[in-house]
C-alpha cells in the first residue's frame, strides 16, 4: 500500500464543503482541516504509484475550490497502532 500525504490550498469560504468532497473520494482515508499555509491535509492510500495520478490531479485537484496541492509520498509508515497489534498477536482478551 502506498500512502501519500496531500497538502491542499482551497477557497477559504468553502473549506468544509471541499473537505467533504475530498473525503468522499475512493482511496482517501482521512481529510484534516488544519492551520498554517495549507487549509486541508488528505491521506491517500493506493495500491500502485500510477493510481496517485488518478486520485490527486485527476480527482482532488478538479474539485471546485481546490487551488493547489503539494504531495508527499511516504517511504515507510510507523504507527503506535501497528506496534500494539503486533505485540497482541496470539493474546486472548
PDB file of N, CA, C and O in Angstrom:
ATOM      1  N   UNK A   1       0.847  -1.177   0.000  1.00  0.00           N
ATOM      2  CA  UNK A   1       0.000   0.000   0.000  1.00  0.00           C
ATOM      3  C   UNK A   1       0.891   1.239   0.000  1.00  0.00           C
ATOM      4  O   UNK A   1       1.832   1.335   0.789  1.00  0.00           O
ATOM      5  N   UNK A   2       0.597   2.167  -0.870  1.00  0.00           N
ATOM      6  CA  UNK A   2       1.340   3.416  -0.980  1.00  0.00           C
ATOM      7  C   UNK A   2       0.513   4.516  -0.321  1.00  0.00           C
ATOM      8  O   UNK A   2      -0.673   4.679  -0.610  1.00  0.00           O
ATOM      9  N   UNK A   3       1.157   5.263   0.567  1.00  0.00           N
ATOM     10  CA  UNK A   3       0.480   6.353   1.262  1.00  0.00           C
ATOM     11  C   UNK A   3       1.036   7.679   0.778  1.00  0.00           C
ATOM     12  O   UNK A   3       2.250   7.872   0.713  1.00  0.00           O
ATOM     13  N   UNK A   4       0.131   8.593   0.439  1.00  0.00           N
ATOM     14  CA  UNK A   4       0.518   9.951   0.063  1.00  0.00           C
ATOM     15  C   UNK A   4      -0.174  10.923   1.001  1.00  0.00           C
ATOM     16  O   UNK A   4      -1.353  10.776   1.322  1.00  0.00           O
ATOM     17  N   UNK A   5       0.585  11.915   1.431  1.00  0.00           N
ATOM     18  CA  UNK A   5       0.045  12.995   2.248  1.00  0.00           C
ATOM     19  C   UNK A   5      -0.099  14.181   1.306  1.00  0.00           C
ATOM     20  O   UNK A   5       0.882  14.660   0.738  1.00  0.00           O
ATOM     21  N   UNK A   6      -1.332  14.650   1.148  1.00  0.00           N
ATOM     22  CA  UNK A   6      -1.603  15.714   0.183  1.00  0.00           C
ATOM     23  C   UNK A   6      -1.984  16.985   0.936  1.00  0.00           C
ATOM     24  O   UNK A   6      -3.013  17.037   1.610  1.00  0.00           O
ATOM     25  N   UNK A   7      -1.141  18.005   0.812  1.00  0.00           N
ATOM     26  CA  UNK A   7      -1.397  19.311   1.409  1.00  0.00           C
ATOM     27  C   UNK A   7      -2.189  20.117   0.384  1.00  0.00           C
ATOM     28  O   UNK A   7      -1.803  20.207  -0.782  1.00  0.00           O
ATOM     29  N   UNK A   8      -3.309  20.706   0.834  1.00  0.00           N
ATOM     30  CA  UNK A   8      -4.251  21.301  -0.119  1.00  0.00           C
ATOM     31  C   UNK A   8      -4.581  22.736   0.264  1.00  0.00           C
ATOM     32  O   UNK A   8      -4.946  23.022   1.404  1.00  0.00           O
ATOM     33  N   UNK A   9      -4.446  23.635  -0.708  1.00  0.00           N
ATOM     34  CA  UNK A   9      -4.901  25.021  -0.551  1.00  0.00           C
ATOM     35  C   UNK A   9      -6.279  25.113  -1.196  1.00  0.00           C
ATOM     36  O   UNK A   9      -6.508  24.584  -2.284  1.00  0.00           O
ATOM     37  N   UNK A  10      -7.196  25.797  -0.505  1.00  0.00           N
ATOM     38  CA  UNK A  10      -8.570  25.892  -1.004  1.00  0.00           C
ATOM     39  C   UNK A  10      -9.084  27.326  -0.910  1.00  0.00           C
ATOM     40  O   UNK A  10      -8.429  28.212  -0.359  1.00  0.00           O
ATOM     41  N   UNK A  11     -10.264  27.520  -1.460  1.00  0.00           N
ATOM     42  CA  UNK A  11     -11.014  28.750  -1.210  1.00  0.00           C
ATOM     43  C   UNK A  11     -11.454  28.691   0.250  1.00  0.00           C
ATOM     44  O   UNK A  11     -12.171  27.771   0.642  1.00  0.00           O
ATOM     45  N   UNK A  12     -11.034  29.660   1.055  1.00  0.00           N
ATOM     46  CA  UNK A  12     -11.274  29.566   2.495  1.00  0.00           C
ATOM     47  C   UNK A  12     -12.749  29.618   2.876  1.00  0.00           C
ATOM     48  O   UNK A  12     -13.125  29.158   3.954  1.00  0.00           O
ATOM     49  N   UNK A  13     -13.574  30.166   2.018  1.00  0.00           N
ATOM     50  CA  UNK A  13     -15.001  30.241   2.346  1.00  0.00           C
ATOM     51  C   UNK A  13     -15.745  28.926   2.088  1.00  0.00           C
ATOM     52  O   UNK A  13     -16.938  28.823   2.373  1.00  0.00           O
ATOM     53  N   UNK A  14     -15.038  27.913   1.545  1.00  0.00           N
ATOM     54  CA  UNK A  14     -15.694  26.636   1.218  1.00  0.00           C
ATOM     55  C   UNK A  14     -14.965  25.427   1.796  1.00  0.00           C
ATOM     56  O   UNK A  14     -15.168  24.306   1.331  1.00  0.00           O
ATOM     57  N   UNK A  15     -14.120  25.638   2.802  1.00  0.00           N
ATOM     58  CA  UNK A  15     -13.301  24.546   3.343  1.00  0.00           C
ATOM     59  C   UNK A  15     -14.131  23.329   3.747  1.00  0.00           C
ATOM     60  O   UNK A  15     -13.773  22.218   3.354  1.00  0.00           O
ATOM     61  N   UNK A  16     -15.219  23.471   4.510  1.00  0.00           N
ATOM     62  CA  UNK A  16     -15.974  22.272   4.912  1.00  0.00           C
ATOM     63  C   UNK A  16     -16.546  21.481   3.726  1.00  0.00           C
ATOM     64  O   UNK A  16     -16.487  20.252   3.715  1.00  0.00           O
ATOM     65  N   UNK A  17     -17.094  22.183   2.737  1.00  0.00           N
ATOM     66  CA  UNK A  17     -17.667  21.510   1.573  1.00  0.00           C
ATOM     67  C   UNK A  17     -16.593  20.804   0.744  1.00  0.00           C
ATOM     68  O   UNK A  17     -16.797  19.692   0.257  1.00  0.00           O
ATOM     69  N   UNK A  18     -15.455  21.467   0.594  1.00  0.00           N
ATOM     70  CA  UNK A  18     -14.359  20.873  -0.169  1.00  0.00           C
ATOM     71  C   UNK A  18     -13.817  19.651   0.562  1.00  0.00           C
ATOM     72  O   UNK A  18     -13.548  18.622  -0.058  1.00  0.00           O
ATOM     73  N   UNK A  19     -13.657  19.760   1.874  1.00  0.00           N
ATOM     74  CA  UNK A  19     -13.170  18.632   2.676  1.00  0.00           C
ATOM     75  C   UNK A  19     -14.100  17.429   2.548  1.00  0.00           C
ATOM     76  O   UNK A  19     -13.633  16.298   2.413  1.00  0.00           O
ATOM     77  N   UNK A  20     -15.396  17.660   2.589  1.00  0.00           N
ATOM     78  CA  UNK A  20     -16.362  16.569   2.445  1.00  0.00           C
ATOM     79  C   UNK A  20     -16.282  15.928   1.066  1.00  0.00           C
ATOM     80  O   UNK A  20     -16.392  14.708   0.941  1.00  0.00           O
ATOM     81  N   UNK A  21     -16.094  16.737   0.034  1.00  0.00           N
ATOM     82  CA  UNK A  21     -15.969  16.200  -1.329  1.00  0.00           C
ATOM     83  C   UNK A  21     -14.716  15.345  -1.472  1.00  0.00           C
ATOM     84  O   UNK A  21     -14.743  14.287  -2.100  1.00  0.00           O
ATOM     85  N   UNK A  22     -13.625  15.812  -0.887  1.00  0.00           N
ATOM     86  CA  UNK A  22     -12.381  15.046  -0.949  1.00  0.00           C
ATOM     87  C   UNK A  22     -12.512  13.751  -0.159  1.00  0.00           C
ATOM     88  O   UNK A  22     -12.090  12.693  -0.627  1.00  0.00           O
ATOM     89  N   UNK A  23     -13.092  13.824   1.030  1.00  0.00           N
ATOM     90  CA  UNK A  23     -13.249  12.641   1.883  1.00  0.00           C
ATOM     91  C   UNK A  23     -14.119  11.573   1.228  1.00  0.00           C
ATOM     92  O   UNK A  23     -13.976  10.388   1.532  1.00  0.00           O
ATOM     93  N   UNK A  24     -15.007  11.975   0.345  1.00  0.00           N
ATOM     94  CA  UNK A  24     -15.898  11.033  -0.332  1.00  0.00           C
ATOM     95  C   UNK A  24     -15.210  10.260  -1.460  1.00  0.00           C
ATOM     96  O   UNK A  24     -15.773   9.293  -1.974  1.00  0.00           O
ATOM     97  N   UNK A  25     -14.007  10.673  -1.850  1.00  0.00           N
ATOM     98  CA  UNK A  25     -13.302  10.005  -2.946  1.00  0.00           C
ATOM     99  C   UNK A  25     -12.736   8.660  -2.509  1.00  0.00           C
ATOM    100  O   UNK A  25     -12.274   8.502  -1.379  1.00  0.00           O
ATOM    101  N   UNK A  26     -12.781   7.691  -3.426  1.00  0.00           N
ATOM    102  CA  UNK A  26     -12.125   6.416  -3.167  1.00  0.00           C
ATOM    103  C   UNK A  26     -10.638   6.672  -2.959  1.00  0.00           C
ATOM    104  O   UNK A  26     -10.067   7.564  -3.588  1.00  0.00           O
ATOM    105  N   UNK A  27     -10.024   5.918  -2.105  1.00  0.00           N
ATOM    106  CA  UNK A  27      -8.598   5.989  -1.783  1.00  0.00           C
ATOM    107  C   UNK A  27      -8.235   7.091  -0.801  1.00  0.00           C
ATOM    108  O   UNK A  27      -7.097   7.136  -0.334  1.00  0.00           O
ATOM    109  N   UNK A  28      -9.160   7.977  -0.473  1.00  0.00           N
ATOM    110  CA  UNK A  28      -8.900   8.995   0.539  1.00  0.00           C
ATOM    111  C   UNK A  28      -9.404   8.448   1.864  1.00  0.00           C
ATOM    112  O   UNK A  28     -10.597   8.192   2.029  1.00  0.00           O
ATOM    113  N   UNK A  29      -8.469   8.269   2.824  1.00  0.00           N
ATOM    114  CA  UNK A  29      -8.869   7.677   4.103  1.00  0.00           C
ATOM    115  C   UNK A  29      -9.247   8.722   5.144  1.00  0.00           C
ATOM    116  O   UNK A  29     -10.134   8.479   5.962  1.00  0.00           O
ATOM    117  N   UNK A  30      -8.593   9.880   5.132  1.00  0.00           N
ATOM    118  CA  UNK A  30      -8.909  10.958   6.069  1.00  0.00           C
ATOM    119  C   UNK A  30      -8.650  12.298   5.406  1.00  0.00           C
ATOM    120  O   UNK A  30      -7.832  12.419   4.494  1.00  0.00           O
ATOM    121  N   UNK A  31      -9.368  13.295   5.888  1.00  0.00           N
ATOM    122  CA  UNK A  31      -9.109  14.681   5.495  1.00  0.00           C
ATOM    123  C   UNK A  31      -9.121  15.503   6.776  1.00  0.00           C
ATOM    124  O   UNK A  31     -10.057  15.417   7.571  1.00  0.00           O
ATOM    125  N   UNK A  32      -8.073  16.303   6.970  1.00  0.00           N
ATOM    126  CA  UNK A  32      -7.945  17.124   8.163  1.00  0.00           C
ATOM    127  C   UNK A  32      -8.011  18.593   7.776  1.00  0.00           C
ATOM    128  O   UNK A  32      -7.355  19.011   6.821  1.00  0.00           O
ATOM    129  N   UNK A  33      -8.790  19.377   8.500  1.00  0.00           N
ATOM    130  CA  UNK A  33      -8.771  20.822   8.371  1.00  0.00           C
ATOM    131  C   UNK A  33      -7.692  21.317   9.336  1.00  0.00           C
ATOM    132  O   UNK A  33      -7.713  20.979  10.520  1.00  0.00           O
ATOM    133  N   UNK A  34      -6.747  22.118   8.828  1.00  0.00           N
ATOM    134  CA  UNK A  34      -5.581  22.486   9.625  1.00  0.00           C
ATOM    135  C   UNK A  34      -5.302  23.992   9.553  1.00  0.00           C
ATOM    136  O   UNK A  34      -5.838  24.708   8.707  1.00  0.00           O
ATOM    137  N   UNK A  35      -4.445  24.441  10.470  1.00  0.00           N
ATOM    138  CA  UNK A  35      -3.977  25.823  10.427  1.00  0.00           C
ATOM    139  C   UNK A  35      -2.666  25.868   9.654  1.00  0.00           C
ATOM    140  O   UNK A  35      -2.035  24.835   9.432  1.00  0.00           O
ATOM    141  N   UNK A  36      -2.263  27.050   9.252  1.00  0.00           N
ATOM    142  CA  UNK A  36      -0.978  27.196   8.576  1.00  0.00           C
ATOM    143  C   UNK A  36      -1.133  27.543   7.111  1.00  0.00           C
ATOM    144  O   UNK A  36      -2.150  28.090   6.686  1.00  0.00           O
ATOM    145  N   UNK A  37      -0.116  27.218   6.358  1.00  0.00           N
ATOM    146  CA  UNK A  37      -0.052  27.557   4.939  1.00  0.00           C
ATOM    147  C   UNK A  37      -1.129  26.851   4.126  1.00  0.00           C
ATOM    148  O   UNK A  37      -1.650  27.406   3.158  1.00  0.00           O
ATOM    149  N   UNK A  38      -1.457  25.634   4.521  1.00  0.00           N
ATOM    150  CA  UNK A  38      -2.455  24.840   3.797  1.00  0.00           C
ATOM    151  C   UNK A  38      -3.744  24.792   4.597  1.00  0.00           C
ATOM    152  O   UNK A  38      -3.739  24.975   5.815  1.00  0.00           O
ATOM    153  N   UNK A  39      -4.844  24.544   3.906  1.00  0.00           N
ATOM    154  CA  UNK A  39      -6.157  24.506   4.547  1.00  0.00           C
ATOM    155  C   UNK A  39      -6.580  23.089   4.929  1.00  0.00           C
ATOM    156  O   UNK A  39      -7.241  22.881   5.946  1.00  0.00           O
ATOM    157  N   UNK A  40      -6.192  22.119   4.102  1.00  0.00           N
ATOM    158  CA  UNK A  40      -6.577  20.725   4.322  1.00  0.00           C
ATOM    159  C   UNK A  40      -5.378  19.810   4.116  1.00  0.00           C
ATOM    160  O   UNK A  40      -4.459  20.130   3.363  1.00  0.00           O
ATOM    161  N   UNK A  41      -5.399  18.676   4.790  1.00  0.00           N
ATOM    162  CA  UNK A  41      -4.435  17.605   4.545  1.00  0.00           C
ATOM    163  C   UNK A  41      -5.234  16.335   4.315  1.00  0.00           C
ATOM    164  O   UNK A  41      -6.075  15.964   5.135  1.00  0.00           O
ATOM    165  N   UNK A  42      -4.972  15.673   3.203  1.00  0.00           N
ATOM    166  CA  UNK A  42      -5.666  14.417   2.881  1.00  0.00           C
ATOM    167  C   UNK A  42      -4.667  13.271   2.895  1.00  0.00           C
ATOM    168  O   UNK A  42      -3.543  13.396   2.408  1.00  0.00           O
ATOM    169  N   UNK A  43      -5.096  12.159   3.460  1.00  0.00           N
ATOM    170  CA  UNK A  43      -4.310  10.933   3.431  1.00  0.00           C
ATOM    171  C   UNK A  43      -4.873  10.064   2.317  1.00  0.00           C
ATOM    172  O   UNK A  43      -6.051   9.708   2.328  1.00  0.00           O
ATOM    173  N   UNK A  44      -4.027   9.730   1.365  1.00  0.00           N
ATOM    174  CA  UNK A  44      -4.443   8.931   0.209  1.00  0.00           C
ATOM    175  C   UNK A  44      -3.678   7.616   0.250  1.00  0.00           C
ATOM    176  O   UNK A  44      -2.455   7.605   0.388  1.00  0.00           O
ATOM    177  N   UNK A  45      -4.403   6.508   0.128  1.00  0.00           N
ATOM    178  CA  UNK A  45      -3.776   5.187   0.134  1.00  0.00           C
ATOM    179  C   UNK A  45      -4.196   4.431  -1.126  1.00  0.00           C
ATOM    180  O   UNK A  45      -5.381   4.223  -1.387  1.00  0.00           O
ATOM    181  N   UNK A  46      -3.172   4.024  -1.905  1.00  0.00           N
ATOM    182  CA  UNK A  46      -3.427   3.345  -3.179  1.00  0.00           C
ATOM    183  C   UNK A  46      -2.523   2.122  -3.300  1.00  0.00           C
ATOM    184  O   UNK A  46      -1.566   1.967  -2.541  1.00  0.00           O
ATOM    185  N   UNK A  47      -2.834   1.262  -4.255  1.00  0.00           N
ATOM    186  CA  UNK A  47      -2.051   0.059  -4.475  1.00  0.00           C
ATOM    187  C   UNK A  47      -0.842   0.269  -5.372  1.00  0.00           C
ATOM    188  O   UNK A  47       0.153  -0.445  -5.245  1.00  0.00           O
ATOM    189  N   UNK A  48      -0.915   1.242  -6.280  1.00  0.00           N
ATOM    190  CA  UNK A  48       0.173   1.474  -7.241  1.00  0.00           C
ATOM    191  C   UNK A  48       0.453   2.967  -7.359  1.00  0.00           C
ATOM    192  O   UNK A  48      -0.445   3.789  -7.174  1.00  0.00           O
ATOM    193  N   UNK A  49       1.690   3.313  -7.666  1.00  0.00           N
ATOM    194  CA  UNK A  49       2.039   4.720  -7.846  1.00  0.00           C
ATOM    195  C   UNK A  49       1.187   5.381  -8.928  1.00  0.00           C
ATOM    196  O   UNK A  49       0.788   6.538  -8.788  1.00  0.00           O
ATOM    197  N   UNK A  50       0.913   4.655  -9.991  1.00  0.00           N
ATOM    198  CA  UNK A  50       0.103   5.216 -11.073  1.00  0.00           C
ATOM    199  C   UNK A  50      -1.277   5.648 -10.593  1.00  0.00           C
ATOM    200  O   UNK A  50      -1.868   6.573 -11.150  1.00  0.00           O
ATOM    201  N   UNK A  51      -1.791   4.983  -9.564  1.00  0.00           N
ATOM    202  CA  UNK A  51      -3.112   5.333  -9.026  1.00  0.00           C
ATOM    203  C   UNK A  51      -3.121   6.725  -8.402  1.00  0.00           C
ATOM    204  O   UNK A  51      -4.169   7.367  -8.324  1.00  0.00           O
ATOM    205  N   UNK A  52      -1.953   7.193  -7.957  1.00  0.00           N
ATOM    206  CA  UNK A  52      -1.884   8.541  -7.387  1.00  0.00           C
ATOM    207  C   UNK A  52      -2.273   9.590  -8.425  1.00  0.00           C
ATOM    208  O   UNK A  52      -2.901  10.593  -8.087  1.00  0.00           O
ATOM    209  N   UNK A  53      -1.908   9.367  -9.671  1.00  0.00           N
ATOM    210  CA  UNK A  53      -2.270  10.315 -10.733  1.00  0.00           C
ATOM    211  C   UNK A  53      -3.770  10.381 -10.938  1.00  0.00           C
ATOM    212  O   UNK A  53      -4.317  11.440 -11.245  1.00  0.00           O
ATOM    213  N   UNK A  54      -4.434   9.247 -10.766  1.00  0.00           N
ATOM    214  CA  UNK A  54      -5.892   9.237 -10.926  1.00  0.00           C
ATOM    215  C   UNK A  54      -6.579  10.009  -9.802  1.00  0.00           C
ATOM    216  O   UNK A  54      -7.540  10.739 -10.044  1.00  0.00           O
ATOM    217  N   UNK A  55      -6.090   9.849  -8.581  1.00  0.00           N
ATOM    218  CA  UNK A  55      -6.793  10.440  -7.445  1.00  0.00           C
ATOM    219  C   UNK A  55      -6.381  11.889  -7.167  1.00  0.00           C
ATOM    220  O   UNK A  55      -7.236  12.710  -6.833  1.00  0.00           O
ATOM    221  N   UNK A  56      -5.092  12.221  -7.296  1.00  0.00           N
ATOM    222  CA  UNK A  56      -4.670  13.579  -6.893  1.00  0.00           C
ATOM    223  C   UNK A  56      -4.920  14.590  -8.016  1.00  0.00           C
ATOM    224  O   UNK A  56      -5.824  15.413  -7.874  1.00  0.00           O
ATOM    225  N   UNK A  57      -4.172  14.574  -9.120  1.00  0.00           N
ATOM    226  CA  UNK A  57      -4.517  15.549 -10.160  1.00  0.00           C
ATOM    227  C   UNK A  57      -5.808  15.214 -10.890  1.00  0.00           C
ATOM    228  O   UNK A  57      -6.479  16.101 -11.415  1.00  0.00           O
ATOM    229  N   UNK A  58      -6.157  13.921 -10.922  1.00  0.00           N
ATOM    230  CA  UNK A  58      -7.351  13.507 -11.658  1.00  0.00           C
ATOM    231  C   UNK A  58      -8.662  13.738 -10.936  1.00  0.00           C
ATOM    232  O   UNK A  58      -9.705  13.859 -11.579  1.00  0.00           O
ATOM    233  N   UNK A  59      -8.632  13.803  -9.599  1.00  0.00           N
ATOM    234  CA  UNK A  59      -9.878  13.975  -8.845  1.00  0.00           C
ATOM    235  C   UNK A  59      -9.809  15.126  -7.844  1.00  0.00           C
ATOM    236  O   UNK A  59     -10.623  16.048  -7.902  1.00  0.00           O
ATOM    237  N   UNK A  60      -8.831  15.078  -6.917  1.00  0.00           N
ATOM    238  CA  UNK A  60      -8.761  16.117  -5.879  1.00  0.00           C
ATOM    239  C   UNK A  60      -8.595  17.494  -6.494  1.00  0.00           C
ATOM    240  O   UNK A  60      -9.321  18.424  -6.141  1.00  0.00           O
ATOM    241  N   UNK A  61      -7.652  17.635  -7.407  1.00  0.00           N
ATOM    242  CA  UNK A  61      -7.376  18.958  -7.992  1.00  0.00           C
ATOM    243  C   UNK A  61      -8.520  19.494  -8.838  1.00  0.00           C
ATOM    244  O   UNK A  61      -8.571  20.693  -9.111  1.00  0.00           O
ATOM    245  N   UNK A  62      -9.431  18.635  -9.255  1.00  0.00           N
ATOM    246  CA  UNK A  62     -10.553  19.062 -10.087  1.00  0.00           C
ATOM    247  C   UNK A  62     -11.788  19.451  -9.276  1.00  0.00           C
ATOM    248  O   UNK A  62     -12.782  19.900  -9.847  1.00  0.00           O
ATOM    249  N   UNK A  63     -11.740  19.287  -7.965  1.00  0.00           N
ATOM    250  CA  UNK A  63     -12.872  19.689  -7.124  1.00  0.00           C
ATOM    251  C   UNK A  63     -12.927  21.214  -7.092  1.00  0.00           C
ATOM    252  O   UNK A  63     -11.919  21.860  -6.807  1.00  0.00           O
ATOM    253  N   UNK A  64     -14.093  21.800  -7.379  1.00  0.00           N
ATOM    254  CA  UNK A  64     -14.204  23.261  -7.354  1.00  0.00           C
ATOM    255  C   UNK A  64     -13.796  23.823  -6.002  1.00  0.00           C
ATOM    256  O   UNK A  64     -14.268  23.372  -4.958  1.00  0.00           O
ATOM    257  N   UNK A  65     -12.911  24.814  -6.035  1.00  0.00           N
ATOM    258  CA  UNK A  65     -12.430  25.440  -4.808  1.00  0.00           C
ATOM    259  C   UNK A  65     -11.040  24.988  -4.402  1.00  0.00           C
ATOM    260  O   UNK A  65     -10.399  25.645  -3.581  1.00  0.00           O
ATOM    261  N   UNK A  66     -10.553  23.875  -4.960  1.00  0.00           N
ATOM    262  CA  UNK A  66      -9.181  23.452  -4.704  1.00  0.00           C
ATOM    263  C   UNK A  66      -8.262  24.320  -5.552  1.00  0.00           C
ATOM    264  O   UNK A  66      -8.362  24.336  -6.779  1.00  0.00           O
ATOM    265  N   UNK A  67      -7.367  25.041  -4.885  1.00  0.00           N
ATOM    266  CA  UNK A  67      -6.496  25.980  -5.578  1.00  0.00           C
ATOM    267  C   UNK A  67      -5.109  25.417  -5.858  1.00  0.00           C
ATOM    268  O   UNK A  67      -4.413  25.906  -6.749  1.00  0.00           O
ATOM    269  N   UNK A  68      -4.698  24.398  -5.109  1.00  0.00           N
ATOM    270  CA  UNK A  68      -3.383  23.819  -5.328  1.00  0.00           C
ATOM    271  C   UNK A  68      -3.120  22.683  -4.367  1.00  0.00           C
ATOM    272  O   UNK A  68      -3.730  22.611  -3.300  1.00  0.00           O
ATOM    273  N   UNK A  69      -2.204  21.785  -4.745  1.00  0.00           N
ATOM    274  CA  UNK A  69      -1.835  20.665  -3.890  1.00  0.00           C
ATOM    275  C   UNK A  69      -0.314  20.525  -3.848  1.00  0.00           C
ATOM    276  O   UNK A  69       0.398  20.951  -4.758  1.00  0.00           O
ATOM    277  N   UNK A  70       0.151  19.923  -2.779  1.00  0.00           N
ATOM    278  CA  UNK A  70       1.564  19.590  -2.610  1.00  0.00           C
ATOM    279  C   UNK A  70       1.579  18.183  -2.036  1.00  0.00           C
ATOM    280  O   UNK A  70       1.114  17.966  -0.917  1.00  0.00           O
ATOM    281  N   UNK A  71       2.106  17.226  -2.789  1.00  0.00           N
ATOM    282  CA  UNK A  71       2.000  15.813  -2.424  1.00  0.00           C
ATOM    283  C   UNK A  71       3.329  15.268  -1.924  1.00  0.00           C
ATOM    284  O   UNK A  71       4.385  15.521  -2.505  1.00  0.00           O
ATOM    285  N   UNK A  72       3.252  14.510  -0.829  1.00  0.00           N
ATOM    286  CA  UNK A  72       4.407  13.840  -0.245  1.00  0.00           C
ATOM    287  C   UNK A  72       4.096  12.352  -0.166  1.00  0.00           C
ATOM    288  O   UNK A  72       3.100  11.958   0.440  1.00  0.00           O
ATOM    289  N   UNK A  73       4.941  11.523  -0.774  1.00  0.00           N
ATOM    290  CA  UNK A  73       4.744  10.073  -0.760  1.00  0.00           C
ATOM    291  C   UNK A  73       5.588   9.482   0.365  1.00  0.00           C
ATOM    292  O   UNK A  73       6.780   9.768   0.479  1.00  0.00           O
ATOM    293  N   UNK A  74       4.957   8.661   1.188  1.00  0.00           N
ATOM    294  CA  UNK A  74       5.642   8.059   2.328  1.00  0.00           C
ATOM    295  C   UNK A  74       6.506   6.883   1.881  1.00  0.00           C
ATOM    296  O   UNK A  74       6.085   6.075   1.053  1.00  0.00           O
ATOM    297  N   UNK A  75       7.712   6.791   2.430  1.00  0.00           N
ATOM    298  CA  UNK A  75       8.576   5.629   2.196  1.00  0.00           C
ATOM    299  C   UNK A  75       8.158   4.480   3.104  1.00  0.00           C
ATOM    300  O   UNK A  75       8.057   3.333   2.668  1.00  0.00           O
ATOM    301  N   UNK A  76       7.917   4.800   4.367  1.00  0.00           N
ATOM    302  CA  UNK A  76       7.501   3.816   5.370  1.00  0.00           C
ATOM    303  C   UNK A  76       6.479   4.450   6.280  1.00  0.00           C
ATOM    304  O   UNK A  76       6.386   5.672   6.391  1.00  0.00           O
ATOM    305  N   UNK A  77       5.712   3.593   6.930  1.00  0.00           N
ATOM    306  CA  UNK A  77       4.740   4.058   7.905  1.00  0.00           C
ATOM    307  C   UNK A  77       5.104   3.489   9.263  1.00  0.00           C
ATOM    308  O   UNK A  77       5.306   2.283   9.408  1.00  0.00           O
ATOM    309  N   UNK A  78       5.185   4.357  10.248  1.00  0.00           N
ATOM    310  CA  UNK A  78       5.427   3.949  11.630  1.00  0.00           C
ATOM    311  C   UNK A  78       4.202   4.362  12.425  1.00  0.00           C
ATOM    312  O   UNK A  78       3.805   5.528  12.408  1.00  0.00           O
ATOM    313  N   UNK A  79       3.606   3.406  13.121  1.00  0.00           N
ATOM    314  CA  UNK A  79       2.363   3.692  13.823  1.00  0.00           C
ATOM    315  C   UNK A  79       2.321   2.961  15.155  1.00  0.00           C
ATOM    316  O   UNK A  79       2.637   1.773  15.224  1.00  0.00           O
ATOM    317  N   UNK A  80       1.940   3.651  16.194  1.00  0.00           N
ATOM    318  CA  UNK A  80       1.766   3.034  17.505  1.00  0.00           C
ATOM    319  C   UNK A  80       0.700   1.954  17.432  1.00  0.00           C
ATOM    320  O   UNK A  80       0.812   0.935  18.113  1.00  0.00           O
ATOM    321  N   UNK A  81      -0.329   2.154  16.625  1.00  0.00           N
ATOM    322  CA  UNK A  81      -1.393   1.164  16.478  1.00  0.00           C
ATOM    323  C   UNK A  81      -0.854  -0.136  15.893  1.00  0.00           C
ATOM    324  O   UNK A  81      -1.241  -1.222  16.326  1.00  0.00           O
ATOM    325  N   UNK A  82       0.036  -0.030  14.913  1.00  0.00           N
ATOM    326  CA  UNK A  82       0.631  -1.218  14.303  1.00  0.00           C
ATOM    327  C   UNK A  82       1.485  -1.980  15.309  1.00  0.00           C
ATOM    328  O   UNK A  82       1.455  -3.210  15.352  1.00  0.00           O
ATOM    329  N   UNK A  83       2.249  -1.242  16.122  1.00  0.00           N
ATOM    330  CA  UNK A  83       3.093  -1.894  17.125  1.00  0.00           C
ATOM    331  C   UNK A  83       2.249  -2.619  18.171  1.00  0.00           C
ATOM    332  O   UNK A  83       2.575  -3.740  18.562  1.00  0.00           O
ATOM    333  N   UNK A  84       1.178  -1.991  18.621  1.00  0.00           N
ATOM    334  CA  UNK A  84       0.301  -2.616  19.613  1.00  0.00           C
ATOM    335  C   UNK A  84      -0.335  -3.883  19.045  1.00  0.00           C
ATOM    336  O   UNK A  84      -0.439  -4.891  19.745  1.00  0.00           O
ATOM    337  N   UNK A  85      -0.756  -3.838  17.794  1.00  0.00           N
ATOM    338  CA  UNK A  85      -1.375  -5.006  17.163  1.00  0.00           C
ATOM    339  C   UNK A  85      -0.371  -6.143  17.024  1.00  0.00           C
ATOM    340  O   UNK A  85      -0.725  -7.305  17.221  1.00  0.00           O
ATOM    341  N   UNK A  86       0.860  -5.826  16.693  1.00  0.00           N
ATOM    342  CA  UNK A  86       1.873  -6.862  16.529  1.00  0.00           C
ATOM    343  C   UNK A  86       2.165  -7.576  17.843  1.00  0.00           C
ATOM    344  O   UNK A  86       2.334  -8.795  17.869  1.00  0.00           O
ATOM    345  N   UNK A  87       2.223  -6.817  18.930  1.00  0.00           N
ATOM    346  CA  UNK A  87       2.507  -7.419  20.230  1.00  0.00           C
ATOM    347  C   UNK A  87       1.299  -8.167  20.773  1.00  0.00           C
ATOM    348  O   UNK A  87       1.452  -9.005  21.662  1.00  0.00           O
ATOM    349  N   UNK A  88       0.104  -7.888  20.266  1.00  0.00           N
ATOM    350  CA  UNK A  88      -1.105  -8.527  20.761  1.00  0.00           C
ATOM    351  C   UNK A  88      -1.434  -9.823  20.020  1.00  0.00           C
ATOM    352  O   UNK A  88      -2.400 -10.496  20.380  1.00  0.00           O
ATOM    353  N   UNK A  89      -0.666 -10.190  19.003  1.00  0.00           N
ATOM    354  CA  UNK A  89      -0.948 -11.403  18.240  1.00  0.00           C
ATOM    355  C   UNK A  89      -0.882 -12.616  19.152  1.00  0.00           C
ATOM    356  O   UNK A  89       0.102 -12.821  19.862  1.00  0.00           O
ATOM    357  N   UNK A  90      -1.926 -13.405  19.126  1.00  0.00           N
ATOM    358  CA  UNK A  90      -1.974 -14.628  19.913  1.00  0.00           C
ATOM    359  C   UNK A  90      -2.474 -14.445  21.322  1.00  0.00           C
ATOM    360  O   UNK A  90      -2.626 -15.425  22.052  1.00  0.00           O
ATOM    361  N   UNK A  91      -2.737 -13.214  21.728  1.00  0.00           N
ATOM    362  CA  UNK A  91      -3.241 -12.987  23.076  1.00  0.00           C
ATOM    363  C   UNK A  91      -4.757 -13.057  23.074  1.00  0.00           C
ATOM    364  O   UNK A  91      -5.400 -12.496  22.186  1.00  0.00           O
ATOM    365  N   UNK A  92      -5.331 -13.732  24.044  1.00  0.00           N
ATOM    366  CA  UNK A  92      -6.784 -13.788  24.185  1.00  0.00           C
ATOM    367  C   UNK A  92      -7.208 -12.793  25.244  1.00  0.00           C
ATOM    368  O   UNK A  92      -6.787 -12.873  26.399  1.00  0.00           O
ATOM    369  N   UNK A  93      -8.056 -11.844  24.831  1.00  0.00           N
ATOM    370  CA  UNK A  93      -8.602 -10.916  25.791  1.00  0.00           C
ATOM    371  C   UNK A  93      -7.713  -9.796  26.000  1.00  0.00           C
ATOM    372  O   UNK A  93      -8.020  -8.903  26.790  1.00  0.00           O
TER     373      UNK A  93
END
